[in-house]
Amino acid sequence: MVKHTDKLATNLLQYDKYYNKIKNYSRLFQDYRDLWERASSFEIETNFPIQIEFELSNACNFRCGFCPYSFPIDQRPKGFEIPIKDKIMSFDLFKKVIDEGSERGLMAIELGYNTEPLIFKRIIDCIKYAKMKNIIDIRMTTNGLKLTEDVSTLLIQSGLTHLSVSFDAFSEETFLKTRASRHYKKVLQNALNFLEIRKNLGIQLPLMRVSFIETEENKHEKDSFVKFWKDRADLIAVQSLVKYDNTPENLQNLNNEKQKDIEYNCHQPWTRLAIKSNGDIKPCCSIPGMAFSKINLSETTISKYWNSKEMKELRNTLKVGEGYKNSVCKKCIESIENKNN
Ligand code: SF4
């Protein structure tokens, strides 16, 4: 049996530098990051998620080759089918979650779980509301296309604390392949402008992370990408491809042997959960995790869900590296390409 930790999927470069910067920002941030470290190493089980991820709109303005939203509807993995009427999260639902969280110790939110948050019209209102309710870390992941100078200024001034821009390329040619977009130069310039605006405003946060999901199409650009961003971004994430049914073969390393019964200590259900645009709750933010059974916020509260027998059992299974005993986690774990191969 092969032993792996959750570092299998994501390699965070410059993490120590980033972590120290965050910890030094304020005492509250320090306490929050310490709690995160303890929960993600299974030392403590909190009675409310530390972070909640929001799918504000079940839509995206990109069609990246590895993303199930690019697949024909009948070929998407389980959990991707949301009726049109539920594709935009209501601002009331967002507020309801933040209200419950702010009373029970929620510390962080991520805007942009699997889809593009900058197409959500009330995105700045979301950030301001979360800040008003004392959420410490307000995070966002974007494809960067709509990150204009005006939007960057609003984001920085509204209280966002962490911005992640997905690149997966270091050239126009590769960006066209990985992200199916001709706008590499625009996204690059938007991200650089964001850093410049932050500097000119004299504000330390949001910190900026850039990410690169390594596939067969872009792996030749990984080193150049890291070299370019090393002294610019605060954090660089090089991630493995997580495959699911219908992931195009040209992205996969078909020489990788499928890994069986891997011991894998996933900490996601120890630290966070995710909420889809229609109010469905999921115990993690992975794409295979969308297949977890359907429970909607109209039937429960975050607190009840988090402290349910099922969630406790899932956490214990993952703590001891036996995720392969859960059918959803088994599929997820076996679908991560080992970067060492
Ligand atoms: S499906 Fe299971 S192993 Fe995969 S991220 Fe979710 S909780 Fe972790």
Boltz pocket constraint, residues with backbone or C-beta under 6 A from the ligand:
constraints:
  - pocket:
      binder: B
      contacts: [[A, 266], [A, 267], [A, 268], [A, 269], [A, 283], [A, 284], [A, 285], [A, 286], [A, 288], [A, 289], [A, 323], [A, 328], [A, 329], [A, 330], [A, 332], [A, 333]]
      max_distance: 6.0
